[in-house]
């Protein structure tokens, strides 16, 4: 009987110990889940989580950053580009983003039919010019570059020319129909605008002061493994030409003392952006800090090369003016303390 009593006590002690351990583990799991959710809530990349966004173009104006992005709209089970509109988001702190009404669609151009591909907005003399990539209608073959104009970064926008600025028949460096894409415009210190664009071959042309006419011949830039997505920015005396490099795309860059070159290749700036084959960047200075705006395929549901997401991380320079390699993060830009 005595032995039986001790056995009962031992069993009770073991049960109590196991129950306590189980409760402790349950609390630990709950705490771990809470910590995970708290950590995940601090992740600011991608900056937009309820829509697929791509090809970001950032504009700084009156204390706000505006990001114009293409909208990846293919069904989750389809791997192809379906982009029927551009989207617009803005922020005054790079953390909290406001979505604006859909500002522009390819069909807002009478001569275009679809494909809201990469585009960029630039301000000149109080007006805003939106250089876009679209598919031309049957009267012209292939992709084309158009220009919309507005009095505000939020629009309303209208076709500035009534026809394309650049069409596929104007460029003969390649035989493909999509080599006239990804426009980027830089206005030099003397007020002269330059348009860069291209796929497989990087092209540029000087624009007239009205922003809607070319002022000279189309020229090319020889860059290692240039794919697409040229972007120009300037810091101090240096001009920087970044672009999508090879495929799957990384981002590389070159430097020059002139907007027209010669350009000296400096190397890789950003690695392949996760599970996205494409890499498209915009580089801005905002409140004395530099930012790298790009896309990847990081939304967990169906993120991919055809369901992309805009992200933002910091960009830093070395003392000699070269750029440090971008570190892509989930945290993104955090609130100022």
BELZIMO-V82971 format. One record per backbone hydrogen bond with DSSP energy under -1.0 kcal/mol. CO is the residue of the C=O (numbers start at 1). NH is the residue of the N-H. If there is no record, write none. Layout:
BEGIN
co=CO nh=NH
co=CO nh=NH
END
This chain:
BEGIN
co=1 nh=5
co=2 nh=6
co=3 nh=7
co=4 nh=8
co=5 nh=9
co=6 nh=10
co=7 nh=11
co=8 nh=12
co=9 nh=13
co=10 nh=14
co=11 nh=15
co=12 nh=16
co=13 nh=17
co=14 nh=18
co=15 nh=19
co=16 nh=20
co=17 nh=21
co=18 nh=22
co=19 nh=23
co=20 nh=24
co=21 nh=25
co=22 nh=26
co=23 nh=27
co=24 nh=28
co=25 nh=29
co=26 nh=30
co=27 nh=31
co=28 nh=32
co=29 nh=33
co=30 nh=34
co=31 nh=35
co=32 nh=36
co=33 nh=37
co=34 nh=38
co=35 nh=39
co=36 nh=40
co=37 nh=41
co=40 nh=43
co=52 nh=72
co=54 nh=70
co=57 nh=68
co=59 nh=66
co=61 nh=64
co=64 nh=61
co=65 nh=91
co=66 nh=59
co=67 nh=89
co=68 nh=57
co=69 nh=87
co=70 nh=54
co=75 nh=78
co=82 nh=73
co=83 nh=116
co=85 nh=71
co=87 nh=69
co=88 nh=100
co=89 nh=67
co=90 nh=98
co=91 nh=65
co=98 nh=90
co=104 nh=86
co=105 nh=108
co=106 nh=109
co=109 nh=112
co=111 nh=137
co=114 nh=135
co=115 nh=117
co=120 nh=131
co=122 nh=129
co=124 nh=127
co=127 nh=124
co=128 nh=150
co=129 nh=122
co=130 nh=148
co=131 nh=120
co=132 nh=146
co=133 nh=117
co=134 nh=144
co=135 nh=113
co=137 nh=140
co=142 nh=136
co=144 nh=134
co=145 nh=165
co=145 nh=166
co=146 nh=132
co=147 nh=160
co=148 nh=130
co=149 nh=158
co=150 nh=128
co=152 nh=155
co=158 nh=149
co=166 nh=145
co=167 nh=170
co=168 nh=171
co=177 nh=143
co=181 nh=198
co=184 nh=196
co=186 nh=194
co=188 nh=191
co=192 nh=188
co=193 nh=207
co=194 nh=186
co=195 nh=205
co=196 nh=184
co=197 nh=203
co=202 nh=221
co=203 nh=197
co=204 nh=219
co=205 nh=195
co=206 nh=215
co=208 nh=211
co=213 nh=208
co=219 nh=204
co=223 nh=226
co=225 nh=246
co=227 nh=200
co=228 nh=244
co=231 nh=242
co=233 nh=240
co=235 nh=238
co=238 nh=235
co=239 nh=256
co=240 nh=233
co=241 nh=254
co=242 nh=231
co=243 nh=252
co=244 nh=227
co=245 nh=250
co=250 nh=245
co=251 nh=269
co=251 nh=270
co=252 nh=243
co=253 nh=266
co=254 nh=241
co=255 nh=264
co=256 nh=239
co=258 nh=261
co=264 nh=255
co=267 nh=253
co=269 nh=326
co=270 nh=251
co=272 nh=274
co=273 nh=276
co=277 nh=249
co=282 nh=293
co=284 nh=291
co=286 nh=289
co=289 nh=286
co=290 nh=315
co=291 nh=284
co=292 nh=313
co=293 nh=282
co=294 nh=311
co=296 nh=309
co=299 nh=303
co=307 nh=304
co=308 nh=53
co=309 nh=296
co=310 nh=47
co=311 nh=294
co=313 nh=292
co=316 nh=324
co=318 nh=321
co=322 nh=318
co=330 nh=45
co=331 nh=44
END
